[in-house]
Amino acid sequence: MMKSVRSWSVCAGAALVSVSACIPTAHAQILLTVDTTNITAVRIAATSAASAATSAGGVDSIRLDGFFPQSGTSFGAVAPGSTLRSAQGNAVYGLGTRSPPNASLLFSVTSGFLQSFIAGEQAFTGSFTGNFIWATMRPMGYVGDIYIVGSANAPPVNIVIGQYQIIPAPTTAITAAAMGLLSLTATARRRPRATGC
């Protein structure tokens, strides 16, 4: 009986490591992760990944292309405590709005401040937490492009500098895995001994 319990425990421990390893992590292309676990507090956080391109002068916006699954009225999510900004700039993104093309999420910089990106250098720092209860969100695992864009205050550019990814909250995933593994262990303990063991 104890042999059965120990074998299940070893397998359970291995499974927990496996599940934890499957949680998305930053790599060379994912510049921003988006945790949509709580729709009223969607967290967009910078990774340490580097920009794939250098901005053509000071640009004043970034666009998370296709962030929303459908277009619609332009709504905004304000984050007064936002710390998300380009690592090479001095402007913080405090407002995200849904806008065309492709029902994207647009982050604009306040007039007088600039963002910039350098290929091979970290693209972003900080995080943005906003209320997106008014919108439908993409499923977990979705990956989209991040563009640097210009407007009247900056040179017109439309360059992909990396990607963003919709992720689950790591603590939520680990908790779910742990609960499942505890159930497996409990089942093993209740299993009757086979004849002859």
Number of C-alpha atoms within 10 A of each C-alpha: 13 10 9 14 17 14 13 19 18 11 14 20 14 12 16 16 13 12 14 15 10 10 15 16 12 15 11 15 19 25 26 27 22 24 20 20 15 13 16 14 17 19 21 22 20 25 22 18 21 22 26 21 17 17 22 18 15 18 25 25 22 25 26 25 22 21 27 19 13 14 17 11 11 11 14 18 21 17 18 13 13 18 19 22 25 23 21 16 16 13 21 24 25 22 20 24 19 25 21 16 12 15 21 24 25 25 23 23 20 14 9 9 13 22 24 22 25 18 13 13 16 20 28 25 19 17 22 25 24 22 17 20 13 11 16 13 17 16 14 14 14 13 20 17 20 27 19 27 23 20 12 8 13 15 15 15 16 15 18 20 23 22 21 25 25 22 20 18 16 14 11 11 14 16 12 11 19 18 10 14 20 14 13 16 19 13 12 18 16 10 11 9 11 7 5 4 6
